[in-house]
Amino acid sequence: MSKTVFDSNLSDEIAEDFFLSKEQADNVFDYFKTSSIFLWKDIHNCEDRAEAIALLLTHWNIPHYKGWVFSGFFLKNQPGSLVNWWNYHVATALPVKENNTIVYYVIDPPHFNELATLADWANMVTLEANSYHIIKYANAYIFPTGIIKKSNWHLRNKQNLKWTMQGLAGINGVSITGKAQVAFNKHHIKRTIQRFTALKNQHPFKS
C-alpha cells in the first residue's frame, strides 16, 4: 500500500516535449552513482547534491527536473513522517518516455541501487503515511520559510551556488556549525569546486 500522495497543487506544470530513453537515463544514473565527488553516504545536504547534478545536466543539455517529498506533518500538520525524521527530501528526476507516457525516474543511490520512479522513491523514504511528493523544475533550489506555494520557491542564484558547492563538500554552510566549518575548510571547498568544474567535460553519453 502506498504511503505517499502526489500533490499537483505544488507541482510545476511540466511540458512533456523533452525526455530520455530508459537506457540513456540508466547511463546518467550510473555516472552519478559512481562519481566520487558525490558523498552518497552523507544523509544531509540532499538539496545541494540534487542541485549539483542539475547544474551538470543543464550544462550537458540533458532534460531533468527535481522530485521532492514532504512529511505530512511538516507540509500539512497532519500524520505522516519520513525516514531519518526528515521534514523533506529531494533528488534529481529524469523524464523517460515509456508506452507514450512520461515517467519520472529519480537519482538517489543511497535508497535505490538503480533508478526509481518518483512514486516508488517517495514511498521508500516515507516512514509513516502520509507523505506528499511533487515534481518541480530543476532551477527550484529550496522552498520558502512559511507557507509553501507552487510559485514562491527560491530559485537558483549565485548565493545558493555557494551553498551547493559547500554541501557537495559535506558542509552545511547555512547552519551555525557549517559556517564555522566553511571558515576552516576553504581549501577543501575550493578543491571540490575544481573537481565539480572538471566534471562538465565528462558527458555521460560520451566515451
N, C-alpha and C positions, 0 to 999 in steps of 0.2 A: 504493500500500500504506500502510495506517495505521501511524503510528509511536507511537500513543497508546492506552492501555488505560483503560477505565472501572473505577474502584476502588469497588465497592459497600460494602466494609467501612468505608471512611472517609466515605462519603456519608451525608447525613441521609435518613431515610425521609420523603419528601415526599408529603403528601396532594394529590391532583390535582383538587381541587374548585374551585380558583381559577385562571383563565387569561385570556389576552387573545386577540383575533383577530390575524392577521398584520398587518392594516392598522393596528391600534392599536399593535402592537409597533414597526412601522416608524416611526410618528409619534414614539414615545418615543425611538427611536434618532436620528432626525433632530434632535429637540430637543436632545439632549445633544451630538451631533456638532457642531452649530453654536453651542453656548453658549461664549462667550469665556472664561468662568471656568475651564473645564477645559483644562489645559495638555497637550494630547494629544501634543505633540512631546517632552515630558519622559518618558523611558523609565523613570524611577524613580517611587516613591510610588504604585504601582498600587493598593495596598490602600486608600489614602486616597481616590483618585478613585472606586473601587468603593463605598467606604463613603459618600461624599458623595452619590453617585447613589442609593444605597439609602435614605439618610435622606430624600431628597426623595420618592422613590417611596412610602416609608412614610407620609409626610405627606399625599400625594395618594391614599392607599389603592389603589395600583396593585400587583398581585401581582408578586413578584420574588424572586430568590434570588441566590446568588453561585456562579460557576464558578471552580474552582481547578485548576491544573495544576502538577505537580511533576516535576522531572527524576528519572529512575530512580536516578541516583547519589545525589541528595540524600535521596530518600524511602526507598530500599531498598538503598543501597550496591551498586547494580547498574549495568550500562551504560545510558546514556541521558542526554541533555543538552537544555537549552532554548536558544533564541536569546539573544544578549547574555550568555550564560553565567549566566543567571538560575538560581536554585535553584527558584523558583516564580513563578507569575504568577496574577493574579486579576482578574476583571471581573464586573460585574453581569449576571445572566441573567434573561430574561423567559420565563415559561411560555406557550406558544402551542398551542392545540388544532388539530391537523391530522389529518384522517381518523380521528377518535376516539382519537387518541394525543396525549399532551402532549410537545411538542418544546421543548427549552430553547435559546433564542437569546441569544447573548452580545453585549453592547455594548462594542466595543473598536475605535474608529475608527482608531488607529494601524496596526492589522493588517488590518482589513476596512473597506471603504467602505460596507458595509451589514451588517445583522445576519448572524451566522454561527451555525450550530448549535454546541452545546457541543463535540462531537467534532471538527468541522472547525476550530474555533478552537484547540483543544488541539493538533491535528495541525500547524496553521500555526506555532505558536510552539515546536514541538519541532524541535530541530536533528538529534539522532541518537536513534534508538529505544533504549529506550522511555521515554515519559513516562506519568504516571498522572493522569487527570482525575477530578474529583469534583464533586458538587453539594451545597451547604450552605445552610442557612437564612441569610438576609441579615444577621442580627444577629451572626454569627460574624466577629469583626474580624480575628483572626490566630490561627495555630496556636501551640502551646506550644513552648518550647525542650525538646529531647529527643524522647522517643517521642511520635509523633502518633497519637492515637486519635480515634474518632468523637465522643466526648463530652467531651474535655478542652480544647476551644478557649477562647480568651479572647473573651468576648462584649462587645458594645457597652457602654461606660460613659463617665463624664464625662472620665476621663483620655485615653482614646483618641479622644474627640471633639476634644480639643485637638490631638492629633497629626493628626487628619483635616483640620482647618482649616489647620494648618501645611503639611501635604502638598499641600493644594489651592492653597496659595500658593507651591508649589515648593520647600518646605523640609522636609527630613527631620529633624524635631525630636528623634528618638531617637538619631541619630548625634552624635558629638563635634562635628563641624563644623556640624551642624544646630543644635545647642544654641547655638553662638555666633551663628549666623545669626538665630535667634529673638530674641536679645537686641538685635540691631541692626536688626531689621525688624518691630518691634511695630506700627508704623503700617500697614505693608503687610498684615500678618496681620489686623489689625482691619478694614481695608478689605475684605479677602477675606471675612471673616465677615459683614459688612454686605451685600455682594453676594450671598453664598450665602443669607442670610435673605430677601432680596428675591425670590429665585427661587421661594420657597414659594408666592407668589401668582401664578405663571405656569404653571398646569397645562397640560401638552402637549396635552390633548384639548379645550382651550377656546381660542377665538379672541380 
